[in-house]
């Protein structure tokens, strides 16, 4: 996917994407137990203080199950290659994996892995900053999805992405009308898509300052998602 992400963003922006860099990302398709275990071990548990985190320990395994998300991208401070873990059961129906949904989620998670994630632009509340990051991530992900699904030979349509995205204010109606990316598009129009991209992918100072100048507008847009 990674070369395709860079190529798609280059095409959609009419030139070389200096802000979208190819990088190594490791993707693993795991069971619920495994993804929870790896997530807690890499992001939550401090083995230096608390000892080893082991599947053989029932309390550790229970913690892993509780914290197991459908997909997670490990933070750069814990894993420089930004490993993406996908929970196998989440994508299965009667033992059959929906690989179109898997591809959509991997594409989203790989944008997290290839980006700074708007670090340096603080909205004052964790929930607002998190919602902004996810909205912008899905916005750029959809651009790549559109490039990958264009043409008469593709079995998928651009709008298929909406039904695989978890970022909608109404998950019972995943048709794009309530999609977080619409808010990101409004922000891109306000601050300039290049500024949004450079802030998101690189944490570039001038771009972050451009977002900061319109912070109140951005906060109002993100609050509409709550």
FENRAVEN-V899710 format. One record per backbone hydrogen bond with DSSP energy under -1.0 kcal/mol. NH is the residue of the N-H (numbers start at 0). CO is the residue of the C=O. Records with the same first field share a line. If there is no record, write none. Layout:
NH->CO / CO
This chain:
4->0
5->1
6->2
7->3
8->4
9->5
10->6
11->7
12->8
13->10
14->9
17->15
19->16
27->83
29->85
34->30
35->31
36->32
37->33
38->34
39->35
40->36
41->37
42->38
43->39
44->39
49->45
50->46
56->53
60->56
61->57
62->58
63->59
64->60
65->61
66->62
71->84
73->82
77->74
78->74
81->78
83->25
84->71
85->27
86->69
87->29
90->87
91->88
92->95
95->92
97->90
98->96
101->97
102->98
103->99
104->100
105->101
106->102
107->103
108->104
109->105
110->106
111->107
112->108
113->109
114->111
115->199
116->199
120->117
128->124
129->125
130->126
131->127
132->128
133->129
134->130
135->131
136->132
137->133
138->134
139->135
140->136
141->137
142->138
143->139
144->140
145->141
146->142
147->143
148->144
153->150
159->156
160->157
163->160
164->160
167->165
168->177
172->169
174->172
179->166
181->178
182->179
183->179
184->180
185->181
186->182
187->183
188->184
189->185
190->186
191->187
195->191
196->192
197->193
198->194
199->195
200->196
201->197
203->197
207->203
208->204
209->205
210->206
211->207
212->208
213->210
214->211
217->213
218->214
219->215
220->216
221->217
222->218
224->221
225->222
